[in-house]
Amino acid sequence: MSKSTSSSSKPILTVAEKQALRDWLVLHEFRANPFDVRVAEHEAKREPYLHTYFISTPYYDEIREAQTLIVYASRGCGKSAHRIMVARDCRPYNPSSTTLGVEYTSFGNLAEWVKNGRPLTAGDHIRLILDRATLTLVETLANDVNLAKCLSGKGLQRLRWFWDTFCPVAQDQVWFTDQLHAATGAIPVYDWRAFDQAYAGRQLTVLFESQAQQWKPAGRFWLALADAPPAAIDENSRSPLFLWQSFMRLVRQAGLTDVCILIDEVDERPPLTDNPDFMADFLAPLLADLDIMEADDTAFKLFLPADLQTELHRRPGVRIDRLPTRSIVWNDESLAELLRQRLVVFSDTRVSDFEELCEPDCGALLHTNLIKTASEVPRNLIELCDSLIVTHARRQAAQPTEPVRPC
């Protein structure tokens, strides 16, 4: 018997049901199931279509601007989709942008610290943000030779210090060889023992001297970074603000103008999930540090669940009056447009109306009921549409006949 795991999980289909679903998609000339993936983060990883069917909601232009902003939305209303779209408009994804987009969606041990009653500081957040920011800057420089040339020798050494200090992967030689492989477009040839010694002794440029001439500039940048002696920041000057300002000097030296820090998935990381009190304890130290939140050329974008707003207002020290807020909202019209746009994209414009998939006498009513039942939550709409065609596939698998329209 077929079954599903939960309302937000994909139903488990038998072989016959999967074939019936494929037959239905082929019948309507869809390149893939328009409702197959329900979480924006997974969609962005699966295929590059998100930007083609993304529906901008009120305040989207403000969300994209270079200003700090808290964006509230109920679960399933597009927080991650908006965050991904903003990130894709920045470096390293958009080569014409002068903004570095840093996605802060993984929080190390901080969530557990909150659960265990250990108070957090803004510095705890900044150290993790510097991990993501340093790797993002390195990736950006590796893929743009003109930006990399802007960085002075001293700047490269300072970047190496940030890499060593805040990025645990800097110590992972296997990870480094993977980056080298991806950057060179070729498999570097080396003896592992020789590589180990050269990596530790900052002699990779010498080790790969004969090969590197044929590499893309990205590969040579990785060698230069690995060989650069780190230029440390004075121990007495390592406040969170000073560390961030020092990193920003590297960003500007490389020819970029600003950094956008995108904070998301706070409500998806246990033990913060479904616990607004923990989430507020987690974020309050960062939000309360206005020196960080209002740092020059830095914009924080926080994509937070709507039920967190009240808890943050209760936290002492959090100056909500200094932090602009917006809400992502949907209505029946925008949900209908979301449905239409998905159909258009996944059918290569052959299907633009949900009613085209249904029997004429029930199409309009079914479309209206789907929109109303979704209750202004796009994820609900996607799940309903997916469940509808899955149910149709199951019926077809149970009673093999000529494919018919769902109703």
Beta strands, then each sheet from edge to edge (+ up, - down):
strand 1: 69-73
strand 2: 99-104
strand 3: 258-263
strand 4: 298-305
strand 5: 325-327
sheet 1: 2+ 3+ 4+ 1+ 5+
end
